[in-house]
Amino acid sequence: MTKIKFITFIMLSLMVFAIVIPVQVSHAAPANSVLNALTASTMSSTDDGGSSGSNIFEKLFGFLFDKILGPILNIFDSKSTPGVTADTPVKVTPLPAAPSTGTGQTSGSLRGKVIVVDPGHGGSNPGAVANNTRESDNNLAVGLKLRDQLVQAGAKVIMTRETDRTVAAAGSSLGQELQARVNLAEANNADIFVSIHSNSNPDSKITGAMTFYHSNNSSNLASNVQTAIIEETGAVNKGTSTATFYVIRNTSMPSILVEMGFISNAQEAARLNSDAYRNRLATGIFNGIAKSLNSR
C-alpha cells in the first residue's frame, strides 16, 4: 500500500507540475484540448457553472482515477477494506431456525427484469486465497445459485461468467477485464448489477458480510441486500458503505458489490465452502434484490 501511495504522489506531482509550469513548445496543444481528448471516453459532458480551471482539474483527477489508479487499486487494495478492523462496530443476528424460501421466488415475480450477476475474479485471477479456499470458486458457486433463484422468479439473468474463466479475452489487462463486465451490463440495459466477492484481511479474527455501492441510486439496493444476507445467514453485520470499485463506479444502473465473508478467517472460510451456507447467501442476495425491485 505504501508503494501505491508513493506512486500516486509522484504521478500527481508530475501532472500538477506539467500544468502549473508553462512548457515552451511552439506547436503544443492547449492544456484544455489535451485534457478533453484524454477524458472524452470516460467523462460525461456536464455544465457545472464553475471556472474552466476547476473543470480541468475535475477531468484530470477523473482520468487519473478511472484509467490509472482505479484498476491498480482494484488489484492491490480491493481486499484491504477501508474501516474494517477488529474494533469495527458490528451487530450479530442469530441464525434463522430454518432455511428461508425467499420473499420473491414465486414464478413471475421478477418477470421483465434484467439482472447481471458478476462472480468476481476467475480464470488466471483467483482473487483472495486462504485456508484452502479460492475466492473465485466461492463467488461462482453463489453466483450460479443466485442465477437459478432469479430465473425461477422470471428474471432475465446475464452471467458475466458461468465457469472458472476470465470475461475479457486471454491476455487482456485488468482494466479491460473489468470493463468487459461493465459492458455486459450496459449492452443488456440491465435493471441491476450485482458483483459477488469474498473478503480477506491481515487480521484473521475479522469476520462478516458487507455490501458496497457507489452512487445514491444504489444505496437502497445495498441496504436491502445487506439486511437480507444477515437475516438468512446470521453472519456478523459489517454494514454498507460507499466505495469506488471499478465495476460499480462505471455502471449506470443500480449496482452493488457484495463481500460475503472473510476467507482469511478459518471458520468463515469453512462456511463459505459449505453448499448449505452458499444457498443461504444466494437466498439473502435474492431476497434483497426482490425487495428492491418490487418496491419501485
HELIX and SHEET records of a PDB file:
HELIX    1   1 THR A    2  VAL A   20  1                                  19    
HELIX    2   2 ALA A   31  THR A   39  1                                   9    
HELIX    3   3 SER A   52  PHE A   63  1                                  12    
HELIX    4   4 LEU A   64  LEU A   69  3                                   6    
HELIX    5   5 GLY A   70  PHE A   76  1                                   7    
HELIX    6   6 GLU A  135  GLN A  152  1                                  18    
HELIX    7   7 LEU A  174  ALA A  187  1                                  14    
HELIX    8   8 ASN A  216  SER A  218  5                                   3    
HELIX    9   9 SER A  219  THR A  233  1                                  15    
HELIX   10  10 TYR A  246  ARG A  249  1                                   4    
HELIX   11  11 ALA A  266  LEU A  272  1                                   7    
HELIX   12  12 ASP A  275  ASN A  294  1                                  20    
SHEET    1   A 7 LYS A  91  VAL A  92  0                                        
SHEET    2   A 7 VAL A 236  THR A 242 -1                                        
SHEET    3   A 7 ALA A 209  TYR A 213  1                                        
SHEET    4   A 7 SER A 255  PHE A 262 -1                                        
SHEET    5   A 7 ILE A 192  ASN A 199  1                                        
SHEET    6   A 7 VAL A 114  PRO A 119  1                                        
SHEET    7   A 7 LYS A 156  MET A 159  1                                        
SHEET    1   B 2 VAL A 129  ALA A 130  0                                        
SHEET    2   B 2 THR A 133  ARG A 134 -1                                        
END                                                                             
